[in-house]
Amino acid sequence: MAAVLLAGLAAGTINTVVGSGTLITFPTLLAFGVPPVTANVSNTIGLVPGVASGVWGYRRELEGQRGRAIRLGSASMIGGAIGAALLLSLPESAFSAIVPALIVVGLVLVVLQPRISTWVDARHEGARAENGPWWVWPVVLLSGVYGGYFGAAQGVIIMGVLGIGIAETLQRLNGLKNVLAGLVNGVAGLIFALVADVDWTVVLLLAVGSVVGGQVGATVGRRLPAGVLRVVIVVVGLVALAVFLLR
Protein backbone atom coordinates (compact mmCIF):
# COMPACT_ATOMS: atom_id res chain seq x y z
CA MET A 1 0.00 0.00 0.00
CA ALA A 2 3.00 2.27 -0.41
CA ALA A 3 1.31 3.70 -3.49
CA VAL A 4 -1.59 4.91 -1.33
CA LEU A 5 0.87 6.60 1.03
CA LEU A 6 2.60 8.35 -1.88
CA ALA A 7 -0.77 9.32 -3.37
CA GLY A 8 -1.65 10.90 -0.04
CA LEU A 9 1.60 12.87 -0.03
CA ALA A 10 0.96 14.14 -3.57
CA ALA A 11 -2.64 15.00 -2.73
CA GLY A 12 -1.63 16.90 0.39
CA THR A 13 0.80 18.96 -1.65
CA ILE A 14 -1.67 19.71 -4.44
CA ASN A 15 -4.54 20.47 -2.06
CA THR A 16 -2.47 23.09 -0.26
CA VAL A 17 -1.30 24.80 -3.46
CA VAL A 18 -4.51 24.52 -5.48
CA GLY A 19 -6.98 21.93 -4.28
CA SER A 20 -7.64 18.84 -6.43
CA GLY A 21 -5.68 16.14 -4.66
CA THR A 22 -8.66 13.79 -4.87
CA LEU A 23 -7.88 13.39 -8.57
CA ILE A 24 -4.81 11.42 -7.48
CA THR A 25 -6.05 9.54 -4.44
CA PHE A 26 -9.51 8.48 -5.62
CA PRO A 27 -8.33 6.72 -8.83
CA THR A 28 -5.49 5.12 -6.85
CA LEU A 29 -7.92 3.62 -4.36
CA LEU A 30 -10.16 2.35 -7.14
CA ALA A 31 -7.13 0.71 -8.78
CA PHE A 32 -6.51 -1.23 -5.56
CA GLY A 33 -10.05 -2.54 -5.59
CA VAL A 34 -11.62 -0.29 -2.98
CA PRO A 35 -15.37 0.12 -3.74
CA PRO A 36 -16.20 3.62 -5.11
CA VAL A 37 -18.31 4.91 -2.21
CA THR A 38 -15.93 3.45 0.39
CA ALA A 39 -13.01 4.99 -1.53
CA ASN A 40 -14.76 8.36 -1.58
CA VAL A 41 -15.59 8.50 2.12
CA SER A 42 -12.20 7.07 3.19
CA ASN A 43 -10.45 9.57 0.94
CA THR A 44 -12.37 12.48 2.47
CA ILE A 45 -11.49 11.45 6.03
CA GLY A 46 -7.88 10.60 5.19
CA LEU A 47 -7.13 13.97 3.60
CA VAL A 48 -8.47 16.04 6.53
CA PRO A 49 -5.14 15.98 8.44
CA GLY A 50 -3.34 17.04 5.27
CA VAL A 51 -5.59 20.04 4.82
CA ALA A 52 -5.04 20.96 8.47
CA SER A 53 -1.30 20.71 7.84
CA GLY A 54 -1.66 23.09 4.88
CA VAL A 55 -3.65 25.56 6.97
CA TRP A 56 -0.85 25.58 9.55
CA GLY A 57 1.71 26.06 6.79
CA TYR A 58 -0.24 29.11 5.53
CA ARG A 59 -0.84 30.59 8.99
CA ARG A 60 1.16 33.72 8.12
CA GLU A 61 -1.18 34.50 5.19
CA LEU A 62 -4.20 33.95 7.45
CA GLU A 63 -3.29 36.76 9.83
CA GLY A 64 -6.08 39.34 9.93
CA GLN A 65 -8.61 37.03 8.26
CA ARG A 66 -10.18 35.53 11.38
CA GLY A 67 -13.58 37.21 11.00
CA ARG A 68 -13.71 36.39 7.31
CA ALA A 69 -12.80 32.76 7.95
CA ILE A 70 -15.50 32.41 10.62
CA ARG A 71 -18.21 33.95 8.45
CA LEU A 72 -17.41 32.02 5.28
CA GLY A 73 -16.47 28.93 7.30
CA SER A 74 -20.06 28.66 8.48
CA ALA A 75 -21.15 28.40 4.85
CA SER A 76 -18.53 25.71 4.17
CA MET A 77 -19.62 23.64 7.16
CA ILE A 78 -23.29 23.76 6.21
CA GLY A 79 -22.47 22.92 2.59
CA GLY A 80 -20.17 20.07 3.58
CA ALA A 81 -22.91 18.49 5.71
CA ILE A 82 -25.42 18.75 2.87
CA GLY A 83 -22.96 17.28 0.39
CA ALA A 84 -22.18 14.33 2.67
CA ALA A 85 -25.90 13.65 3.07
CA LEU A 86 -26.33 13.71 -0.71
CA LEU A 87 -23.52 11.21 -1.20
CA LEU A 88 -25.12 8.80 1.24
CA SER A 89 -28.65 9.14 -0.15
CA LEU A 90 -28.50 9.88 -3.89
CA PRO A 91 -27.11 7.99 -6.91
CA GLU A 92 -23.81 9.29 -8.25
CA SER A 93 -25.39 10.35 -11.55
CA ALA A 94 -27.73 12.79 -9.77
CA PHE A 95 -24.87 15.11 -8.87
CA SER A 96 -21.80 14.18 -10.90
CA ALA A 97 -23.58 15.21 -14.10
CA ILE A 98 -22.98 18.87 -13.23
CA VAL A 99 -19.41 18.44 -11.98
CA PRO A 100 -17.77 19.30 -15.35
CA ALA A 101 -19.84 22.48 -15.57
CA LEU A 102 -18.78 23.50 -12.06
CA ILE A 103 -15.13 22.99 -12.91
CA VAL A 104 -15.46 25.07 -16.09
CA VAL A 105 -17.12 27.88 -14.13
CA GLY A 106 -14.31 27.80 -11.59
CA LEU A 107 -11.65 27.97 -14.29
CA VAL A 108 -13.35 30.88 -16.05
CA LEU A 109 -13.56 32.75 -12.74
CA VAL A 110 -9.86 32.20 -12.04
CA VAL A 111 -8.75 33.29 -15.53
CA LEU A 112 -10.97 36.36 -15.68
CA GLN A 113 -10.64 37.26 -12.00
CA PRO A 114 -8.34 40.32 -12.47
CA ARG A 115 -10.60 41.89 -15.13
CA ILE A 116 -13.83 41.10 -13.32
CA SER A 117 -12.45 42.42 -10.03
CA THR A 118 -11.39 45.66 -11.71
CA TRP A 119 -14.84 46.01 -13.26
CA VAL A 120 -16.54 45.42 -9.91
CA ASP A 121 -14.31 47.95 -8.14
CA ALA A 122 -14.92 50.60 -10.80
CA ARG A 123 -18.71 50.30 -10.85
CA HIS A 124 -19.62 49.21 -7.36
CA GLU A 125 -17.49 51.01 -4.81
CA GLY A 126 -17.15 48.99 -1.63
CA ALA A 127 -18.63 45.85 -3.17
CA ARG A 128 -15.46 43.93 -2.51
CA ALA A 129 -15.31 44.72 1.18
CA GLU A 130 -13.69 42.51 3.81
CA ASN A 131 -16.17 39.66 3.37
CA GLY A 132 -17.12 40.43 -0.23
CA PRO A 133 -20.63 41.09 -1.61
CA TRP A 134 -23.70 39.18 -0.40
CA TRP A 135 -23.41 36.42 -3.01
CA VAL A 136 -20.03 35.15 -1.79
CA TRP A 137 -21.52 33.38 1.25
CA PRO A 138 -24.17 31.33 -0.62
CA VAL A 139 -21.74 30.45 -3.42
CA VAL A 140 -19.19 29.26 -0.87
CA LEU A 141 -22.00 27.18 0.64
CA LEU A 142 -22.72 25.61 -2.77
CA SER A 143 -19.04 24.85 -3.26
CA GLY A 144 -19.18 23.16 0.14
CA VAL A 145 -22.06 20.98 -1.05
CA TYR A 146 -19.92 19.90 -3.99
CA GLY A 147 -16.90 19.35 -1.76
CA GLY A 148 -18.85 17.27 0.71
CA TYR A 149 -20.15 15.10 -2.11
CA PHE A 150 -16.87 14.51 -3.93
CA GLY A 151 -14.43 17.40 -3.71
CA ALA A 152 -12.13 17.18 -6.73
CA ALA A 153 -11.37 20.72 -7.99
CA GLN A 154 -13.20 22.16 -4.98
CA GLY A 155 -10.21 24.44 -4.44
CA VAL A 156 -10.35 25.73 -8.03
CA ILE A 157 -13.97 26.78 -7.58
CA ILE A 158 -13.37 28.37 -4.18
CA MET A 159 -10.37 30.34 -5.44
CA GLY A 160 -12.38 31.63 -8.40
CA VAL A 161 -15.18 32.84 -6.14
CA LEU A 162 -12.92 34.40 -3.51
CA GLY A 163 -10.70 36.08 -6.10
CA ILE A 164 -13.63 37.91 -7.65
CA GLY A 165 -15.58 38.70 -4.50
CA ILE A 166 -12.82 39.67 -2.05
CA ALA A 167 -10.08 42.25 -2.53
CA GLU A 168 -7.03 40.28 -1.40
CA THR A 169 -3.85 38.80 -2.82
CA LEU A 170 -4.08 35.29 -4.24
CA GLN A 171 -1.68 33.99 -1.60
CA ARG A 172 -3.87 35.22 1.27
CA LEU A 173 -6.95 33.88 -0.46
CA ASN A 174 -5.17 30.56 -0.93
CA GLY A 175 -4.68 30.38 2.83
CA LEU A 176 -8.38 31.11 3.33
CA LYS A 177 -9.27 28.50 0.70
CA ASN A 178 -7.38 25.89 2.73
CA VAL A 179 -9.44 26.75 5.81
CA LEU A 180 -12.76 26.54 3.96
CA ALA A 181 -11.86 23.28 2.20
CA GLY A 182 -10.67 21.85 5.52
CA LEU A 183 -14.00 22.66 7.17
CA VAL A 184 -15.90 21.02 4.33
CA ASN A 185 -13.80 17.86 4.53
CA GLY A 186 -13.88 17.86 8.31
CA VAL A 187 -17.67 18.02 8.61
CA ALA A 188 -18.24 15.54 5.78
CA GLY A 189 -15.56 13.25 7.20
CA LEU A 190 -17.18 13.25 10.64
CA ILE A 191 -20.52 12.25 9.14
CA PHE A 192 -18.89 9.51 7.07
CA ALA A 193 -17.00 8.18 10.10
CA LEU A 194 -20.25 7.80 12.01
CA VAL A 195 -22.53 6.24 9.39
CA ALA A 196 -20.58 5.14 6.29
CA ASP A 197 -18.42 2.13 5.42
CA VAL A 198 -14.84 3.37 5.99
CA ASP A 199 -11.55 1.61 5.20
CA TRP A 200 -9.49 2.80 8.17
CA THR A 201 -6.22 1.39 6.81
CA VAL A 202 -6.63 3.62 3.77
CA VAL A 203 -7.52 6.54 6.03
CA LEU A 204 -4.32 6.09 8.06
CA LEU A 205 -2.08 5.87 5.00
CA LEU A 206 -3.64 8.91 3.35
CA ALA A 207 -3.48 10.88 6.58
CA VAL A 208 0.23 10.28 7.09
CA GLY A 209 1.10 11.07 3.49
CA SER A 210 -1.12 14.15 3.27
CA VAL A 211 0.27 15.72 6.46
CA VAL A 212 3.76 15.67 4.96
CA GLY A 213 2.39 16.86 1.62
CA GLY A 214 0.59 19.76 3.30
CA GLN A 215 3.90 21.16 4.54
CA VAL A 216 5.54 20.64 1.15
CA GLY A 217 2.64 22.42 -0.54
CA ALA A 218 2.79 25.36 1.85
CA THR A 219 6.50 25.81 1.17
CA VAL A 220 6.09 25.62 -2.59
CA GLY A 221 2.77 27.43 -2.89
CA ARG A 222 3.68 30.65 -1.08
CA ARG A 223 6.70 31.10 -3.36
CA LEU A 224 4.59 31.17 -6.52
CA PRO A 225 3.82 34.62 -8.00
CA ALA A 226 0.13 35.39 -8.54
CA GLY A 227 0.35 34.78 -12.28
CA VAL A 228 2.08 31.44 -11.87
CA LEU A 229 -0.36 30.37 -9.16
CA ARG A 230 -3.25 31.23 -11.48
CA VAL A 231 -1.70 29.09 -14.24
CA VAL A 232 -1.25 26.17 -11.81
CA ILE A 233 -4.90 26.44 -10.76
CA VAL A 234 -6.06 26.41 -14.39
CA VAL A 235 -3.86 23.44 -15.35
CA VAL A 236 -5.09 21.37 -12.41
CA GLY A 237 -8.66 22.36 -13.20
CA LEU A 238 -8.29 21.25 -16.83
CA VAL A 239 -6.91 17.90 -15.66
CA ALA A 240 -9.92 17.56 -13.36
CA LEU A 241 -12.25 18.31 -16.25
CA ALA A 242 -10.54 15.76 -18.49
CA VAL A 243 -10.77 13.09 -15.81
CA PHE A 244 -14.50 13.61 -15.40
CA LEU A 245 -15.21 13.70 -19.13
CA LEU A 246 -13.12 10.60 -19.93
CA ARG A 247 -14.02 8.36 -17.01
HELIX and SHEET records of a PDB file:
HELIX    1   1 ALA A    2  VAL A   17  1                                  16    
HELIX    2   2 THR A   22  ALA A   31  1                                  10    
HELIX    3   3 PRO A   36  GLY A   57  1                                  22    
HELIX    4   4 ARG A   66  SER A   89  1                                  24    
HELIX    5   5 GLU A   92  SER A   96  1                                   5    
HELIX    6   6 VAL A   99  ARG A  123  1                                  25    
HELIX    7   7 VAL A  136  TYR A  149  1                                  14    
HELIX    8   8 GLN A  154  GLY A  165  1                                  12    
HELIX    9   9 LEU A  170  VAL A  195  1                                  26    
HELIX   10  10 TRP A  200  GLY A  221  1                                  22    
HELIX   11  11 ALA A  226  LEU A  246  1                                  21    
END                                                                             
